[in-house]
Structure formats: C-alpha cells, structure tokens
Amino acid sequence: MEPVTAVVPNWNRRELLEALLGRLRGQTHPVSEVVVVDNGSTDGSAEAAGRLGARVIRSAQNLGFAAAVNRGIGECRTGLVAIVNNDVEPEPDWLERLSGALEGDPKAWFAAGKILDARRREVLDGAWDLISRGGCAWRAGHGRPDGEAWNRERPVRLAPLTATLVRRELFEKVGLLDERFESYLEDVEFGLRCARAGLGGLYVPQARAYHWGSATLGRWHPEVVRRISRNQLLLVARHYPERWWLGYGWPVLVGQTLWGLAALRHGAGWAYLRGKAEGIGRFAEFRRAGSGGGPLEETLAASERELFQLQRETGFDAYWKLYFALT
C-alpha cells in the first residue's frame, strides 16, 4: 500500500473534526499522517486535533480553504495526499478503494468517491464537478437520490476537493490552489487547470463518504454567497480567452444572473451584488495572471454537454432548465 497523508483544513466545528479524525484512524488503508491546518479556530479544535494524534499547523486567522490546503500539501512527504473537509465522514474502506483505483490506473491523477448528504443518507451531496460556459459549476448529482446514474466508475475532469485522493505530483505540474479565491470554486479553478493540461482522474462510486455541507456558515450565508458570486467572475477572468464576451458573454450573463436570482430568493441578494462588484474590481488582476494550458473551448463544451445529459437523465433543476432554455 502506498503511504497517504491526509490534509484537513479546519475552522471551528470541533465535534465534526474529532469525528473525522476517528474515522481516518479507522481506515482499512492506514493513513501515514494526518495534517490539520487550523485557520484560527476559537473552539479548541486545534488542541483537540493534537490530542488525537494529528500534526497541527496553526494560523492566527482564517486564510480560507485554498491557503489551508496549500500549507498542508507543503508539509506532505508522501506521494498520495487525501484532502478531506472537516465535515466529512468517510466509510472505513473509503481510502482503500480510492488508492486501489489509482494503483490500477497509473494515468489517473486523482480519485474521487461518492459523497452523500450526511443529513439524508440516500441523497447525493455530489460526485464530481462540472462547469458551464456561464462560469457556474454543478456538483454532479447534488440533491439527487442515490441510484444507477451515480454507480458507474468513470473518468472525470474536475475533482471536488471535499474528499479526494490526489497524486502530490499533480500540484507540481499545474500548481497549488489559487489562494486569491480563498474558499468556494477554488477546486473548480484547480480542476480547470488540470483538465486543460489533460490530467484527469477517476470517479469511484464504491468509495463512499458523507458530507454535512456548509456546516460552519450555511449554504446561503451572505459570506458564502459573496465569495461564490465573486469567484464566478474570477474564473472567467483567469481562464476565458481574449474577447471572451463574443463567444461566452451571453452564457455568462444568463448563468450568473440566474444564480443571483437564486441568492435573492434566499435573502442574499446584497451579498451577491457585493461579490460581483468585487469580482469586477479584480477582473484585470486575474486577466494579467492568466492560466495557460490547453484549449478552454473543448473543456467547457464537453463539461456543459455532460452537465446537460445528466440533468436530462436525472431530472432538471429549475436553475439549469432555465439556463439551457436561454442559452
């Protein structure tokens, strides 16, 4: 068995972290080391992690998910890195199944399992990530009943870093997470870099984990909405081509406006507008950074086509039904 380091970014929710650390100790594929990167927790999380045998890296403030993951990866000495949110409950054979999948396919750079909703255990939290031409992402299967569509092992382009096993060399090839995204969509941005470089992975449905999802703030918390709203634009800025508005302007306008209407319905319209204003203000900065890699058009077209097919097969969400009707 190839050794694995588990990297756990953490900000508060000590009870979830303690449960996760217990489950990592109980994996049938032993974890060589657990590195908890604590983002300035105030509830004793860091101290509890240390007592439970994890190596704890402390930050005085919350630097975001991306920075925490990057610090953890920098501490790893193993060839495989399991990135796991603090609100995830992996089944005992989760890591064994993911590592076995990578061992069986040397060309795969990551392996992601089936993530189920911890509150409704027969409903998916998500399987793998997809992105539309509008710069809005969908965690494939989110909110769907578990079923045949999600039980087939398959190659995937974008890994959800909620709970994923990654070859450490992948970060050397495409770079670490972009810390300017802080939290939310930072894994989609990383996935786009991987996809454009032709470095894909595997979806392994037998590797099951349960996710509480936005356990710290809540899914429609204004701070969550602000960051997602901003990062939708920053994805466009970093990856879309020159004169992007000619080919992608309408899908971007439709997709991100519809998402704003959803935020408004949940009482977070002002946070959405603040995020968009911030994204516009930083757009030029991200254009200068650029991304490089292979053609974006092929990656986006394939991802959106797969998104449409899965929505049609499993039932359209209202958001995606409107998006595809308008685009």
C-alpha positions as a Markdown table, in Angstrom:
| # | Residue | x | y | z |
|---|---|---|---|---|
| 1 | Met | 0.0 | 0.0 | 0.0 |
| 2 | Glu | 1.4 | 3.4 | -1.0 |
| 3 | Pro | 1.5 | 5.7 | 2.0 |
| 4 | Val | -1.0 | 8.5 | 2.3 |
| 5 | Thr | -1.0 | 11.8 | 4.1 |
| 6 | Ala | -4.4 | 13.3 | 5.0 |
| 7 | Val | -4.7 | 17.1 | 4.9 |
| 8 | Val | -7.7 | 18.5 | 6.8 |
| 9 | Pro | -8.4 | 22.3 | 6.5 |
| 10 | Asn | -10.3 | 23.3 | 9.6 |
| 11 | Trp | -12.1 | 26.3 | 11.0 |
| 12 | Asn | -14.1 | 25.6 | 14.2 |
| 13 | Arg | -16.7 | 22.8 | 14.5 |
| 14 | Arg | -14.5 | 20.8 | 16.8 |
| 15 | Glu | -17.1 | 18.0 | 17.2 |
| 16 | Leu | -17.0 | 17.3 | 13.4 |
| 17 | Leu | -13.2 | 17.4 | 13.3 |
| 18 | Glu | -13.0 | 14.9 | 16.2 |
| 19 | Ala | -15.4 | 12.6 | 14.4 |
| 20 | Leu | -13.4 | 12.8 | 11.2 |
| 21 | Leu | -10.1 | 12.1 | 12.9 |
| 22 | Gly | -11.5 | 9.0 | 14.5 |
| 23 | Arg | -12.7 | 7.8 | 11.1 |
| 24 | Leu | -9.3 | 8.5 | 9.5 |
| 25 | Arg | -7.7 | 6.4 | 12.2 |
| 26 | Gly | -10.1 | 3.5 | 11.4 |
| 27 | Gln | -9.4 | 3.4 | 7.6 |
| 28 | Thr | -8.6 | -0.1 | 6.2 |
| 29 | His | -5.8 | 1.6 | 4.3 |
| 30 | Pro | -3.7 | 3.2 | 7.1 |
| 31 | Val | -3.1 | 6.9 | 7.0 |
| 32 | Ser | 0.6 | 7.6 | 7.5 |
| 33 | Glu | -0.1 | 11.1 | 9.0 |
| 34 | Val | -2.9 | 13.5 | 9.4 |
| 35 | Val | -2.1 | 17.2 | 9.0 |
| 36 | Val | -4.7 | 19.5 | 10.3 |
| 37 | Val | -4.3 | 23.1 | 9.1 |
| 38 | Asp | -6.3 | 25.2 | 11.6 |
| 39 | Asn | -7.5 | 28.6 | 10.3 |
| 40 | Gly | -7.6 | 30.4 | 13.7 |
| 41 | Ser | -10.3 | 28.3 | 15.3 |
| 42 | Thr | -11.7 | 29.6 | 18.6 |
| 43 | Asp | -13.4 | 26.5 | 19.8 |
| 44 | Gly | -10.5 | 24.3 | 20.9 |
| 45 | Ser | -10.3 | 22.5 | 17.5 |
| 46 | Ala | -6.5 | 22.7 | 17.2 |
| 47 | Glu | -5.9 | 21.4 | 20.7 |
| 48 | Ala | -8.3 | 18.5 | 20.2 |
| 49 | Ala | -6.7 | 17.6 | 17.0 |
| 50 | Gly | -3.3 | 17.5 | 18.7 |
| 51 | Arg | -4.6 | 15.3 | 21.5 |
| 52 | Leu | -6.0 | 12.9 | 18.8 |
| 53 | Gly | -2.6 | 12.4 | 17.2 |
| 54 | Ala | -2.7 | 14.9 | 14.3 |
| 55 | Arg | 0.1 | 17.2 | 13.4 |
| 56 | Val | -1.5 | 20.7 | 13.7 |
| 57 | Ile | -0.4 | 23.7 | 11.7 |
| 58 | Arg | -1.9 | 26.9 | 13.2 |
| 59 | Ser | -2.8 | 30.1 | 11.5 |
| 60 | Ala | -3.7 | 33.2 | 13.6 |
| 61 | Gln | -6.6 | 34.0 | 11.2 |
| 62 | Asn | -8.9 | 32.4 | 8.7 |
| 63 | Leu | -6.9 | 32.5 | 5.5 |
| 64 | Gly | -9.5 | 30.4 | 3.5 |
| 65 | Phe | -9.7 | 26.8 | 2.3 |
| 66 | Ala | -7.2 | 27.2 | -0.5 |
| 67 | Ala | -4.4 | 28.6 | 1.7 |
| 68 | Ala | -5.0 | 25.9 | 4.3 |
| 69 | Val | -4.8 | 23.1 | 1.7 |
| 70 | Asn | -1.7 | 24.6 | 0.2 |
| 71 | Arg | 0.0 | 24.8 | 3.6 |
| 72 | Gly | -0.9 | 21.2 | 4.3 |
| 73 | Ile | 0.4 | 20.0 | 0.9 |
| 74 | Gly | 3.7 | 21.7 | 1.6 |
| 75 | Glu | 4.1 | 19.6 | 4.7 |
| 76 | Cys | 3.4 | 16.2 | 2.9 |
| 77 | Arg | 6.2 | 13.8 | 2.2 |
| 78 | Thr | 4.1 | 11.0 | 0.7 |
| 79 | Gly | 3.2 | 10.6 | -3.0 |
| 80 | Leu | -0.5 | 10.5 | -2.2 |
| 81 | Val | -2.5 | 13.2 | -0.5 |
| 82 | Ala | -6.1 | 12.8 | 0.8 |
| 83 | Ile | -7.7 | 16.2 | 1.0 |
| 84 | Val | -10.7 | 16.0 | 3.4 |
| 85 | Asn | -13.0 | 18.7 | 4.7 |
| 86 | Asn | -13.6 | 18.7 | 8.4 |
| 87 | Asp | -17.3 | 18.0 | 8.0 |
| 88 | Val | -16.8 | 14.7 | 6.0 |
| 89 | Glu | -17.5 | 11.2 | 7.4 |
| 90 | Pro | -15.7 | 8.6 | 5.2 |
| 91 | Glu | -16.6 | 5.0 | 5.4 |
| 92 | Pro | -13.9 | 2.6 | 6.7 |
| 93 | Asp | -12.8 | 1.4 | 3.2 |
| 94 | Trp | -13.0 | 4.9 | 1.5 |
| 95 | Leu | -9.3 | 5.4 | 1.3 |
| 96 | Glu | -8.6 | 1.8 | 0.3 |
| 97 | Arg | -10.9 | 2.0 | -2.6 |
| 98 | Leu | -9.6 | 5.3 | -3.8 |
| 99 | Ser | -5.9 | 4.2 | -3.5 |
| 100 | Gly | -6.8 | 0.9 | -5.3 |
| 101 | Ala | -8.3 | 2.8 | -8.2 |
| 102 | Leu | -5.2 | 5.0 | -8.6 |
| 103 | Glu | -3.0 | 1.9 | -8.3 |
| 104 | Gly | -5.0 | 0.2 | -11.1 |
| 105 | Asp | -4.7 | 3.3 | -13.4 |
| 106 | Pro | -1.3 | 4.9 | -13.4 |
| 107 | Lys | -2.6 | 7.6 | -15.8 |
| 108 | Ala | -5.2 | 8.9 | -13.3 |
| 109 | Trp | -4.1 | 11.8 | -11.3 |
| 110 | Phe | -6.8 | 11.8 | -8.6 |
| 111 | Ala | -9.7 | 9.7 | -7.4 |
| 112 | Ala | -13.0 | 11.0 | -6.0 |
| 113 | Gly | -15.7 | 8.9 | -4.4 |
| 114 | Lys | -19.4 | 9.2 | -4.0 |
| 115 | Ile | -20.3 | 11.9 | -1.5 |
| 116 | Leu | -23.7 | 11.5 | 0.2 |
| 117 | Asp | -25.6 | 14.0 | 2.2 |
| 118 | Ala | -25.0 | 13.4 | 5.9 |
| 119 | Arg | -28.5 | 14.6 | 6.8 |
| 120 | Arg | -30.3 | 12.5 | 4.2 |
| 121 | Arg | -28.1 | 9.4 | 3.7 |
| 122 | Glu | -29.7 | 8.2 | 0.4 |
| 123 | Val | -29.3 | 11.6 | -1.3 |
| 124 | Leu | -26.1 | 12.7 | -3.0 |
| 125 | Asp | -24.2 | 15.7 | -1.9 |
| 126 | Gly | -22.2 | 15.3 | -5.2 |
| 127 | Ala | -20.0 | 13.0 | -7.2 |
| 128 | Trp | -17.7 | 15.1 | -9.4 |
| 129 | Asp | -17.6 | 18.7 | -10.6 |
| 130 | Leu | -18.9 | 20.1 | -13.9 |
| 131 | Ile | -18.7 | 23.7 | -15.2 |
| 132 | Ser | -20.9 | 25.5 | -17.7 |
| 133 | Arg | -19.9 | 28.1 | -20.3 |
| 134 | Gly | -21.5 | 30.6 | -18.0 |
| 135 | Gly | -18.8 | 30.1 | -15.3 |
| 136 | Cys | -21.2 | 28.5 | -12.9 |
| 137 | Ala | -20.5 | 25.0 | -11.6 |
| 138 | Trp | -22.6 | 22.0 | -10.6 |
| 139 | Arg | -21.5 | 19.3 | -8.2 |
| 140 | Ala | -22.9 | 16.4 | -10.3 |
| 141 | Gly | -25.7 | 14.6 | -8.6 |
| 142 | His | -26.3 | 17.2 | -5.9 |
| 143 | Gly | -29.7 | 16.7 | -4.3 |
| 144 | Arg | -30.4 | 13.6 | -6.4 |
| 145 | Pro | -31.5 | 10.2 | -4.9 |
| 146 | Asp | -28.6 | 7.7 | -5.0 |
| 147 | Gly | -29.1 | 5.5 | -8.0 |
| 148 | Glu | -27.7 | 3.8 | -11.1 |
| 149 | Ala | -26.5 | 7.1 | -12.7 |
| 150 | Trp | -24.1 | 7.5 | -9.9 |
| 151 | Asn | -22.9 | 3.9 | -9.5 |
| 152 | Arg | -20.6 | 3.7 | -12.6 |
| 153 | Glu | -16.9 | 4.1 | -12.2 |
| 154 | Arg | -15.8 | 6.6 | -14.9 |
| 155 | Pro | -13.1 | 9.1 | -15.9 |
| 156 | Val | -13.7 | 12.7 | -14.7 |
| 157 | Arg | -12.1 | 16.0 | -15.5 |
| 158 | Leu | -12.7 | 18.1 | -12.3 |
| 159 | Ala | -12.1 | 16.7 | -8.8 |
| 160 | Pro | -14.3 | 18.0 | -5.9 |
| 161 | Leu | -11.7 | 18.6 | -3.2 |
| 162 | Thr | -14.3 | 18.0 | -0.5 |
| 163 | Ala | -12.9 | 14.5 | -0.1 |
| 164 | Thr | -10.4 | 13.4 | -2.8 |
| 165 | Leu | -7.2 | 11.4 | -3.1 |
| 166 | Val | -4.6 | 13.2 | -5.3 |
| 167 | Arg | -1.1 | 12.4 | -6.5 |
| 168 | Arg | 1.1 | 15.0 | -5.0 |
| 169 | Glu | 3.0 | 15.4 | -8.3 |
| 170 | Leu | -0.2 | 16.9 | -9.8 |
| 171 | Phe | 0.4 | 20.1 | -7.8 |
| 172 | Glu | 3.9 | 20.3 | -9.1 |
| 173 | Lys | 2.5 | 20.0 | -12.7 |
| 174 | Val | -0.3 | 22.5 | -12.5 |
| 175 | Gly | 0.4 | 24.5 | -9.4 |
| 176 | Leu | -1.3 | 24.7 | -6.0 |
| 177 | Leu | -4.8 | 26.1 | -5.3 |
| 178 | Asp | -5.2 | 29.8 | -6.2 |
| 179 | Glu | -5.3 | 31.4 | -2.7 |
| 180 | Arg | -6.9 | 34.5 | -4.0 |
| 181 | Phe | -10.1 | 32.5 | -4.4 |
| 182 | Glu | -10.0 | 31.9 | -0.6 |
| 183 | Ser | -12.9 | 29.5 | -0.4 |
| 184 | Tyr | -15.6 | 28.3 | -2.9 |
| 185 | Leu | -14.9 | 27.4 | -6.5 |
| 186 | Glu | -11.1 | 27.2 | -5.8 |
| 187 | Asp | -11.3 | 23.5 | -6.5 |
| 188 | Val | -13.2 | 24.1 | -9.8 |
| 189 | Glu | -10.5 | 26.6 | -10.8 |
| 190 | Phe | -7.8 | 24.0 | -10.0 |
| 191 | Gly | -9.9 | 21.4 | -11.9 |
| 192 | Leu | -9.9 | 23.6 | -15.0 |
| 193 | Arg | -6.1 | 23.8 | -14.9 |
| 194 | Cys | -5.9 | 20.0 | -14.7 |
| 195 | Ala | -8.5 | 19.5 | -17.5 |
| 196 | Arg | -6.7 | 21.9 | -19.8 |
| 197 | Ala | -3.4 | 20.1 | -19.1 |
| 198 | Gly | -5.1 | 16.8 | -20.0 |
| 199 | Leu | -4.6 | 15.5 | -16.4 |
| 200 | Gly | -7.8 | 13.7 | -15.4 |
| 201 | Gly | -8.9 | 11.4 | -12.7 |
| 202 | Leu | -11.5 | 8.8 | -11.7 |
| 203 | Tyr | -14.9 | 8.7 | -10.1 |
| 204 | Val | -15.0 | 5.7 | -7.8 |
| 205 | Pro | -18.6 | 5.2 | -6.5 |
| 206 | Gln | -17.7 | 2.4 | -4.1 |
| 207 | Ala | -15.7 | 4.9 | -2.1 |
| 208 | Arg | -18.4 | 6.5 | 0.0 |
| 209 | Ala | -18.3 | 9.4 | 2.4 |
| 210 | Tyr | -21.0 | 11.6 | 4.0 |
| 211 | His | -20.8 | 15.4 | 4.0 |
| 212 | Trp | -22.6 | 17.8 | 6.3 |
| 213 | Gly | -22.1 | 20.6 | 3.8 |
| 214 | Ser | -21.5 | 24.3 | 4.7 |
| 215 | Ala | -21.6 | 23.2 | 8.3 |
| 216 | Thr | -19.7 | 26.2 | 9.5 |
| 217 | Leu | -21.7 | 29.1 | 7.9 |
| 218 | Gly | -24.6 | 27.5 | 6.0 |
| 219 | Arg | -25.1 | 27.3 | 2.3 |
| 220 | Trp | -26.7 | 30.7 | 1.7 |
| 221 | His | -24.8 | 32.6 | 4.3 |
| 222 | Pro | -24.0 | 36.1 | 3.0 |
| 223 | Glu | -20.3 | 35.5 | 3.2 |
| 224 | Val | -20.6 | 32.2 | 1.2 |
| 225 | Val | -22.8 | 33.9 | -1.4 |
| 226 | Arg | -20.4 | 36.9 | -1.7 |
| 227 | Arg | -17.4 | 34.6 | -2.3 |
| 228 | Ile | -19.2 | 32.4 | -4.8 |
| 229 | Ser | -20.5 | 35.4 | -6.7 |
| 230 | Arg | -17.0 | 37.0 | -6.9 |
| 231 | Asn | -15.3 | 33.8 | -7.8 |
| 232 | Gln | -17.7 | 33.1 | -10.7 |
| 233 | Leu | -16.3 | 36.2 | -12.3 |
| 234 | Leu | -12.7 | 35.4 | -11.3 |
| 235 | Leu | -13.0 | 32.0 | -13.1 |
| 236 | Val | -13.9 | 33.9 | -16.3 |
| 237 | Ala | -11.1 | 36.3 | -15.8 |
| 238 | Arg | -8.4 | 33.7 | -15.2 |
| 239 | His | -9.4 | 31.2 | -17.9 |
| 240 | Tyr | -11.6 | 32.7 | -20.6 |
| 241 | Pro | -9.9 | 33.9 | -23.8 |
| 242 | Glu | -9.3 | 37.4 | -25.1 |
| 243 | Arg | -12.6 | 39.0 | -26.3 |
| 244 | Trp | -14.3 | 36.2 | -24.3 |
| 245 | Trp | -17.6 | 38.2 | -24.4 |
| 246 | Leu | -18.0 | 37.4 | -28.1 |
| 247 | Gly | -18.3 | 33.7 | -27.6 |
| 248 | Tyr | -19.3 | 33.4 | -23.9 |
| 249 | Gly | -20.9 | 36.7 | -23.0 |
| 250 | Trp | -24.5 | 35.6 | -23.2 |
| 251 | Pro | -24.0 | 32.3 | -21.2 |
| 252 | Val | -22.0 | 34.2 | -18.6 |
| 253 | Leu | -24.7 | 36.8 | -18.2 |
| 254 | Val | -27.5 | 34.2 | -18.1 |
| 255 | Gly | -25.8 | 31.8 | -15.8 |
| 256 | Gln | -24.6 | 34.3 | -13.2 |
| 257 | Thr | -27.8 | 36.4 | -13.3 |
| 258 | Leu | -29.9 | 33.3 | -12.7 |
| 259 | Trp | -27.6 | 32.4 | -9.8 |
| 260 | Gly | -28.1 | 35.9 | -8.4 |
| 261 | Leu | -31.9 | 35.5 | -8.5 |
| 262 | Ala | -31.5 | 32.3 | -6.5 |
| 263 | Ala | -29.4 | 34.2 | -4.0 |
| 264 | Leu | -32.1 | 36.9 | -3.8 |
| 265 | Arg | -34.7 | 34.3 | -3.2 |
| 266 | His | -32.7 | 33.1 | -0.2 |
| 267 | Gly | -32.3 | 36.6 | 1.2 |
| 268 | Ala | -28.7 | 37.1 | 0.0 |
| 269 | Gly | -29.2 | 39.5 | -2.9 |
| 270 | Trp | -27.0 | 42.2 | -1.4 |
| 271 | Ala | -24.2 | 39.7 | -0.8 |
| 272 | Tyr | -24.4 | 38.6 | -4.4 |
| 273 | Leu | -24.1 | 42.2 | -5.6 |
| 274 | Arg | -21.1 | 42.8 | -3.3 |
| 275 | Gly | -19.4 | 39.8 | -4.7 |
| 276 | Lys | -20.0 | 40.8 | -8.3 |
| 277 | Ala | -18.6 | 44.3 | -7.6 |
| 278 | Glu | -15.5 | 42.8 | -6.0 |
| 279 | Gly | -15.1 | 40.4 | -9.0 |
| 280 | Ile | -15.3 | 43.3 | -11.4 |
| 281 | Gly | -12.8 | 45.3 | -9.4 |
| 282 | Arg | -10.3 | 42.5 | -9.5 |
| 283 | Phe | -11.0 | 41.3 | -13.0 |
| 284 | Ala | -7.9 | 42.9 | -14.6 |
| 285 | Glu | -5.7 | 41.5 | -11.9 |
| 286 | Phe | -6.8 | 37.9 | -12.8 |
| 287 | Arg | -6.5 | 38.6 | -16.5 |
| 288 | Arg | -2.9 | 39.5 | -16.1 |
| 289 | Ala | -2.2 | 36.3 | -14.2 |
| 290 | Gly | -3.7 | 34.2 | -17.0 |
| 291 | Ser | -3.8 | 30.4 | -16.9 |
| 292 | Gly | -2.3 | 28.9 | -20.0 |
| 293 | Gly | -2.9 | 25.2 | -20.7 |
| 294 | Gly | -4.8 | 23.6 | -23.5 |
| 295 | Pro | -7.9 | 25.0 | -25.3 |
| 296 | Leu | -10.6 | 26.1 | -23.0 |
| 297 | Glu | -13.4 | 25.8 | -25.6 |
| 298 | Glu | -13.1 | 22.0 | -25.7 |
| 299 | Thr | -13.1 | 21.6 | -21.9 |
| 300 | Leu | -16.1 | 23.8 | -21.4 |
| 301 | Ala | -18.1 | 22.3 | -24.3 |
| 302 | Ala | -17.5 | 18.7 | -23.0 |
| 303 | Ser | -18.3 | 19.7 | -19.4 |
| 304 | Glu | -21.5 | 21.5 | -20.3 |
| 305 | Arg | -22.6 | 18.7 | -22.6 |
| 306 | Glu | -22.2 | 16.2 | -19.8 |
| 307 | Leu | -24.0 | 18.5 | -17.4 |
| 308 | Phe | -27.0 | 18.8 | -19.8 |
| 309 | Gln | -27.1 | 15.0 | -20.3 |
| 310 | Leu | -27.0 | 14.3 | -16.6 |
| 311 | Gln | -29.7 | 16.9 | -15.9 |
| 312 | Arg | -31.9 | 15.4 | -18.6 |
| 313 | Glu | -31.3 | 11.8 | -17.3 |
| 314 | Thr | -32.0 | 12.6 | -13.7 |
| 315 | Gly | -34.4 | 15.5 | -13.9 |
| 316 | Phe | -33.7 | 19.2 | -14.5 |
| 317 | Asp | -33.2 | 21.6 | -11.6 |
| 318 | Ala | -35.1 | 24.8 | -12.2 |
| 319 | Tyr | -31.8 | 26.7 | -12.5 |
| 320 | Trp | -30.3 | 24.5 | -15.2 |
| 321 | Lys | -33.6 | 24.2 | -17.0 |
| 322 | Leu | -33.8 | 28.0 | -17.4 |
| 323 | Tyr | -30.1 | 28.2 | -18.2 |
| 324 | Phe | -30.3 | 25.7 | -21.1 |
| 325 | Ala | -33.5 | 27.2 | -22.3 |
| 326 | Leu | -31.9 | 30.6 | -22.6 |
| 327 | Thr | -28.5 | 29.6 | -23.9 |
